[in-house]
């Protein structure tokens, strides 16, 4: 199988793992979540319902674009950073919603935001348009990290 097809497939599979994995833990205890003191800068739920489908769609398209445009080492680097960022994001979902460990959850989201910087850089290298379309994801994970810190300091 062609390398670029394999890397595109792995990237898209990672997006599905990300979407499915985060959904498992995020919906695990809605009553508990509603009882928390929310930071005032937390975006409204309606916005969250719009941004995540957008992010997952753009990440999937970026996976394909990167696989077609970058060198082997750049493709592998993109997948490694992307995979690590997903691992960190899923760690946040688990730590926040299951054992309710706000400290580890916050650390995980800060790591997610940092790990997505090379993903964004390499995506820009592959395609200016895809890089621009991925900026909202980078902004979102940075906002999410600050919101996690808000939960940590308020609960």
C-alpha positions in Angstrom: 0.0 0.0 0.0 1.3 3.5 -0.8 2.9 5.4 2.1 0.8 8.5 1.6 -2.4 6.4 1.6 -1.3 4.7 4.8 -0.5 8.0 6.5 -3.8 9.6 5.4 -5.7 6.6 6.7 -3.8 6.6 10.1 -4.6 10.4 10.4 -8.3 9.9 9.7 -8.4 6.9 12.1 -6.9 9.1 14.8 -9.6 11.6 14.3 -12.3 8.9 14.8 -10.5 7.7 17.9 -10.4 11.3 19.2 -14.1 11.9 18.5 -15.2 8.5 19.9 -12.9 8.5 22.9 -13.7 11.9 24.1 -17.4 11.3 23.8 -17.2 8.2 26.1 -15.9 10.1 29.1 -17.5 13.6 28.5 -21.0 12.1 28.8 -20.2 9.9 31.8 -21.6 12.1 34.6 -23.7 15.1 33.4 -25.2 15.8 36.8 -21.8 16.2 38.4 -20.6 18.5 35.7 -23.7 20.8 36.1 -22.9 21.2 39.7 -19.4 22.7 39.1 -18.5 26.4 39.4 -17.8 27.3 35.8 -15.3 29.9 34.8 -17.0 33.0 33.4 -15.1 32.8 30.1 -16.3 29.3 29.3 -17.9 29.4 25.8 -21.6 28.6 25.7 -22.7 25.0 25.1 -24.1 25.9 21.7 -20.7 27.0 20.5 -19.1 23.9 21.8 -21.7 21.9 19.8 -20.6 23.7 16.7 -16.8 23.9 17.1 -16.2 20.2 17.8 -17.8 18.9 14.5 -15.9 21.6 12.7 -12.6 20.6 14.4 -13.0 16.9 13.7 -13.9 17.6 10.0 -10.9 19.9 9.5 -8.5 17.5 11.3 -9.6 14.7 9.0 -9.2 16.8 5.9 -5.8 18.1 7.1 -4.7 14.5 7.7 -5.4 13.8 4.0 -3.8 17.1 2.8 -0.7 16.6 4.9 -0.2 13.0 3.7 -0.3 14.2 0.0 1.9 17.2 0.4 4.7 16.6 2.9 7.8 14.4 2.9 7.8 11.0 4.7 9.5 12.4 7.8 7.1 15.4 7.9 4.2 13.0 7.6 5.5 10.8 10.4 6.2 13.9 12.5 2.7 15.2 11.9 1.2 11.9 12.9 3.3 11.6 16.0 2.5 15.1 17.3 -1.2 14.6 16.3 -1.3 11.3 18.1 0.3 12.6 21.2 -2.0 15.6 21.2 -5.0 13.3 21.0 -3.6 11.2 23.8 -3.2 14.3 25.9 -6.8 15.4 25.0 -8.2 12.1 25.9 -6.3 12.1 29.1 -8.0 15.4 29.9 -11.4 13.9 29.2 -10.7 10.9 31.4 -9.1 12.9 34.3 -11.7 15.6 34.3 -14.8 13.4 34.0 -13.9 10.1 35.7 -11.6 10.6 38.7 -12.3 14.4 38.6 -8.6 15.2 38.9 -8.6 18.9 37.8 -4.9 19.2 38.2 -4.0 16.4 35.8 -6.8 17.4 33.5 -5.4 21.0 33.2 -1.9 19.7 32.6 -3.2 17.4 29.9 -5.0 20.3 28.1 -1.9 22.5 28.3 0.1 19.7 26.7 -2.6 19.3 24.1 -2.3 23.0 23.2 1.5 22.7 23.0 1.5 19.5 21.0 -0.9 20.9 18.4 1.6 23.7 17.6 3.8 21.5 15.4 0.7 20.0 13.9 -0.5 23.5 12.9 3.0 24.4 11.6 3.2 21.3 9.4 -0.3 21.7 8.2 0.5 25.2 7.1 3.6 23.8 5.3 1.3 21.4 3.5 -1.4 23.9 2.6 -2.0 27.6 3.5 -5.7 27.1 3.3 -5.7 24.0 5.6 -3.4 25.8 8.0 -5.9 28.7 8.2 -8.8 26.3 8.6 -6.9 24.6 11.5 -6.3 27.8 13.4 -9.7 27.6 15.2 -8.7 24.2 16.6 -5.5 25.7 18.0 -7.4 28.6 19.5 -10.0 26.1 20.8 -7.5 23.9 22.7 -5.8 27.0 24.1 -9.2 28.3 25.4 -10.0 24.8 26.7 -6.7 24.7 28.6 -7.6 28.1 30.2 -11.1 26.9 31.0 -9.6 23.7 32.6 -7.5 26.0 34.7 -10.6 27.9 35.6 -12.3 24.7 36.8 -9.2 23.8 38.8 -9.1 27.1 40.6 -12.9 27.2 41.3 -13.7 23.7 42.4 
